[in-house]
Amino acid sequence: MKAGFFPSGFHMSDHKIHNPVLAIVGASSGNLVEWYDFYAYSFTSLYFAAAFFPKGDPTSQLLNTAGIFAVGFFMRPLGGWLFGRIADRLGRRTSMMISVLMMCFGSLMVGLLPTYASIGFWAPFLLLLARLIQGLSVGGEYGTSATYMSEVAVAGKRGFYASFQYVTLIGGQLLATLVLVALLQFLTPDEMRAWGWRIPFFIGAAAALVALFLRRALVETATEASKSEKAGTIRGILEHPRALLTVLGYTAGGSLAFYTYTTYMQKYLVNTAHMNAETATLVMTAVLFCFMIIQPAFGALSDRIGRRNMMIIFGTVTMVGTVPLMTAIGRVAAPAEAFGLVLAALVGVSFYTSISGIVKAEMFPPEIRALAVGLSYAIGNAAFGGTAEYVALLFKSNGHESAFFWYVAIICAIALAASWIMPDSRRHGYLKA
């Protein structure tokens, strides 16, 4: 093994994964499972909404399930703080193992929940509790895995390697939709609404145990940083106010755009474009697959043109393109047309998603990196990404659906402003290119 192949403080032992590529695979496997479990809720809610909220029309039922989806996001700041502190003080590996185990429990809980017809009010209450557990887990997962993958990546190719975080994040969404598509081949819509929606959650719980096993073999990267007095402290983060506010700014736009064109888009195609649920699922499966495979190319591009330039392009494209694209998608007449328009939107979002983790990690020193990345991301993500579905459906239910498009465009304009003021990580970043 060549000297300098690993970052300073990178502990090694004979029974651990030493190769950075394999380390990223091990870390990202848990990331994939975490996001699969989280998105399984969103994609199956079309089938179980009436089981937990039997009163009202389909839009109001989806509004209730979207509200619980959003509440799960509001646990993310707490998860970002808790797991970020664990990662900075006790190690990235320990934090990632606990988070995936917690996600396993939350998914198993959803899969086993009785319906409203069986236990009344307790059904939606327990569904909310399970989502809070999952939200806490995912809130801790992002910052720690982003930090870990950035630290094990090879200098000069950090953007390329770090892009695999969103490959697995999108892969989690894709896997959730593929499971749903597979179930629809064998079960009728009535069977899906009766009990079939539970199967994806059982699959997620089992996959989490596999990811836990893989993460046990990861090498720790924070052995030296964890000894600092500032390790994992809010006080340490507040010493970097510009970085914190910048990350909050572009995370707001990035998260909102991402969730608008992914998790909400399936419902938008059904409710607004009047596409049937099965066709919308197939369209989004194809879109997510293409979106996933282009992430490494955009990550590699960031290694050439710089993270700041990538973020400026993202902010500009999404600010200008959101209103016309969302309007056009709502009027599509064919699945192929919907596929092309949604994919075009996500190509613009890829300028952010491909470098989402590394662009944050480079702005903070190692002793507070996991906490700073996780907490700042979780706050911006909870406030804007987690509420995307709820806000969109609320505008629609009040007869002002197009106002949501302008809302997304305005938040993306804020992301653009944050990107303009961020430093060029090639000269000022804490992770040298």
Number of C-alpha atoms within 10 A of each C-alpha: 7 5 6 9 15 20 16 13 13 17 15 14 11 6 10 15 20 20 16 19 15 13 23 23 19 21 30 26 24 31 31 26 31 32 25 28 29 26 23 26 23 22 21 21 22 20 20 23 22 22 20 25 23 14 11 10 11 15 16 17 21 24 21 20 26 25 19 25 26 24 19 26 28 22 23 32 25 20 29 31 26 20 34 34 29 24 32 31 27 19 24 29 22 18 24 30 22 16 27 29 18 19 30 27 16 26 29 21 20 20 21 12 18 18 21 17 12 12 12 13 13 15 19 22 14 16 21 19 18 23 26 23 23 29 31 28 31 30 32 35 31 30 31 35 27 29 31 31 28 27 25 25 24 21 17 14 17 24 31 23 24 32 31 28 30 25 25 24 25 26 25 27 29 27 25 28 25 19 15 23 16 11 18 15 8 11 13 12 15 10 14 20 19 15 14 21 23 22 18 26 25 18 20 28 24 14 20 28 18 14 24 22 13 19 24 17 17 28 23 22 26 28 17 16 21 23 13 13 11 16 27 28 18 15 11 18 23 12 10 14 10 15 23 20 15 22 25 24 23 30 31 25 30 31 27 26 27 21 18 26 22 22 18 19 22 25 25 22 24 18 17 15 18 15 21 13 17 14 16 21 22 18 21 26 23 15 22 25 17 15 25 24 15 15 27 22 14 22 29 21 19 25 19 12 11 19 27 20 15 22 29 21 17 26 30 17 20 27 24 14 16 24 18 11 16 21 13 15 20 19 14 18 12 11 15 10 15 23 20 14 16 22 22 15 21 24 19 20 24 26 25 31 31 30 32 26 28 28 30 30 29 25 25 23 18 24 26 26 31 37 33 35 33 33 30 25 28 34 23 24 26 25 19 24 25 27 25 28 26 21 20 23 26 17 15 18 13 8 10 12 17 15 15 21 20 16 18 23 24 17 24 29 22 20 27 24 18 24 24 16 13 21 16 17 19 17 11 12 17 15 22 13 16
